[in-house]
Amino acid sequence: MTRKELLAAAREHGTPVVVIDHAVVRRNYELFRRHLPNVQAYYAVKANPAPEIVRTLYEAGASFDVASLPEFLLVHRNIEHLPAKARQDYIWDKIIYANPIKPKETLEALNQYKPLLTYDNLDELKKIRRYAPNAGLVLRLRVPNTGSMVELSSKFGCDSGEAADLILEAFRLGMVVEGLSFHVGSQCTNFENFAQALNIAAAVREEAASRGGHRINIIDIGGGFPVPYDSHVKPFSALAKTINAQISRLFSKDVEILAEPGRFLVATAATVVARVIGKAFRDGRTCYYIDDSVYHTYSGIIFDHCQYRVNSFRKGRAELCTVFGQTCDGMDTITHSEALPELRIGDLVFSGSIGAYSNASSTFFNGFSPAKVVHINEARTAMISSIAR
Ligand SMILES: *Cc1c(COP(=O)(O)O)cnc(C)c1O
């Protein structure tokens, strides 16, 4: 996204505006596929559930990881044109419902689709048996999350010691465990997590075979693939090398490997442009107030433990300053240490790599609406193709 394009979007649509470049989404998907050619990518829709992004990734050949009934239906819409039989054959290839905990109403609604569902405990297994008996199962394992930006292992995943029991129990209840899954934590920059998790999965798979004679043919390596938010993040090719080496050492060729990349596919595709609406001098620093907030596009600062750079379009000698959001909450602070040239009220600023866990969590707090979202999709139209709130 060039500065000229960002300025044009702000001029045309006002601020705040989130500009999503679908060429970058496609490029990220291709990068993932190139380095992990034997891994099918199930895009984790929660990272950015814009239907336009789901469409672009569907057309690129991606599958999807969903975590709620609305997310399931959002993806399913894309395969409704297929004949019923094909749709059914297709569903596991295209969708995994990867939230280990599901309300019974959701299970009842999903049952007709014969979905692939994750579970990680006995109560959930019994609930699935009762309300979605047609489902196929994937057991979510608890794996080390050391050094990941967002930790998930305290909430989900069974311990490896109880995994085989949960698999055997599922088969005893007449269900089929098709796979094992894990999540190493989001924005995982400690690649050792993936190696350890793959080894845990391989051990559980062997135990299920030796104790119950059950062959588990799907290994779902989850999400966590890191985005280069800063220069400390090692390249994706290095992570892919680790993963590929472990996979070929631990699993035979007939084991299907899937992954659930979320932020990796969408984070770098979006940029937000906001406007300086106020200015003050406090605690020895110039403070700028912009027309977006941590309750809106910058929600990742709170929920995703992510820090975004704020950039200016104006040139000049930079000075450390504070940038606040527009709401009345003191917590609504974008940064206390950004180097910016002297800005004027009305100036525009922008933050890149803000496509994941960002505007999707926007609220209407304080009466401020979420930013407009503009999709730039060169493949379909020559210009800005759709606008949504
Ligand atoms: C959130 C989530 C993902 C995506 O994680 P990223 O770190 O964004 O890649 C994948 N799988 C599951 C089960 C998740 O909860």
The ligand as an SDF file (V2000), in Angstrom:
LIG
                    3D

 15 15  0  0  0  0  0  0  0  0999 V2000
   -6.8020  -18.2030   17.1520 C   0  0  0  0  0  0  0  0  0  0  0  0
   -6.5890  -19.5600   16.6750 C   0  0  0  0  0  0  0  0  0  0  0  0
   -5.8210  -19.7940   15.5170 C   0  0  0  0  0  0  0  0  0  0  0  0
   -5.0880  -18.7090   14.7790 C   0  0  0  0  0  0  0  0  0  0  0  0
   -3.9630  -18.3340   15.5000 O   0  0  0  0  0  0  0  0  0  0  0  0
   -2.8720  -17.3650   14.8730 P   0  0  0  0  0  0  0  0  0  0  0  0
   -1.8870  -17.2270   15.9750 O   0  0  0  0  0  0  0  0  0  0  0  0
   -3.5340  -16.0990   14.5060 O   0  0  0  0  0  0  0  0  0  0  0  0
   -2.2660  -18.0430   13.6860 O   0  0  0  0  0  0  0  0  0  0  0  0
   -5.7140  -21.0960   15.0580 C   0  0  0  0  0  0  0  0  0  0  0  0
   -6.3160  -22.1270   15.7160 N   0  0  0  0  0  0  0  0  0  0  0  0
   -7.0430  -21.9330   16.8240 C   0  0  0  0  0  0  0  0  0  0  0  0
   -7.6880  -23.1050   17.4580 C   0  0  0  0  0  0  0  0  0  0  0  0
   -7.1910  -20.6570   17.3490 C   0  0  0  0  0  0  0  0  0  0  0  0
   -7.8910  -20.4900   18.4650 O   0  0  0  0  0  0  0  0  0  0  0  0
  1  2  1  0
  2  3  1  0
  2 14  2  0
  3  4  1  0
  3 10  2  0
  4  5  1  0
  5  6  1  0
  6  7  2  0
  6  8  1  0
  6  9  1  0
 10 11  1  0
 11 12  2  0
 12 13  1  0
 12 14  1  0
 14 15  1  0
M  END
$$$$
